[in-house]
Amino acid sequence: MTEIKELFDLEKTIAAPLFAGKTYPWEVLDGIKEFILQLGESLSPEEFDHPEEGVWIAKDAKVFASAYIGSPCIIDHGAEVRQCAFIRGSAIVGKNAVVGNSTELKNVVLFDNVQVPHYNYVGDSVLGYKAHMGAGSITSNVKSDKTLVVIKEPGHPIETGRKKVGAMLGDRVEVGCNSVLNPGTVIGRDSNIYPTSCVRGVIPANSIYKDKDNIVAKV
């Protein structure tokens, strides 16, 4: 339930080569920065502006003047970065993605058509194709005791060796408003998370998460 092949359609991201040779999505987190810098140099200047060192923005993307774009960053075709968005760096924003007002990104891959449109924090995370985070929902990427994050796959806990791991959202995941995705949360494809949820562990694909004791399969 936690492997890259089970979560993501790699044809839906400019970052597909970043995942090559890896089994789990959190394995890409250490390489996002360097990957952006290498890929950016290969992007066509006819398609991408290069306004500052380490930043590439597709000419048909829309970036509001009040948004902050930190290096390194790639914003792909058709994406929209709205007012007061704060992209701290090491961020790949996919085609037609939406980064909304006051949303903060740090060390993330957003696949194509992802929406994080209102007051979201997404850090050390990977969001699959058409994943959507409702207003105020966030990824928590550091445990309160600062110990290393473990992915709690049932019967098979996986040591990440990392202090910072946010959430891995499979393709078309829907996260309800004001939910918190705790460090190391993995949500399978096509699952829905109820609003105001506190989520941890691994949520199967095609599920509805109502609370920790009430996770049901979609009919």
C-alpha angles and dihedrals in degrees: 000000000000105000123110092242091056095049111035145045100218091199086073099068139059085220097067094119089058089068096048114123094009128114104196127042097231087063089076095059096087092051104047096094097050092041091056092050092050096043093045092060089057097051117110114255086214089064104029133048116218102204096168143357111304097004126109122177124183111242091234094050118103117227118177117227093242094056118105116221113192125195132292102036141135120199110192132213119305096004121143124214108189137205117315095356110160115212103181095188144273089071131140113196111195132223114296091359121150123222104185140208114307092357115146125209129188129170096345144138115215110190121216118300094013115153124208094158110156132040097322130155115207117177134164089355144124120219117195131221113309093356111158130200116200123229114298096006115137144184113235107210106180128056116235091241091048093233121143117283119253121197104227101214107170110266091355115066111190123212110220097187087219131116091204122052121142123181135316110211118192123221115301096005115161118209117194124231120286094008123148119217106202123220112294097015114158120191119192125229120292095008125142127216119206117237118271092019125154103214130190136160127020121327114199122239119268093023137134113222109207096159137325092281096041114058112146134185117248113251 
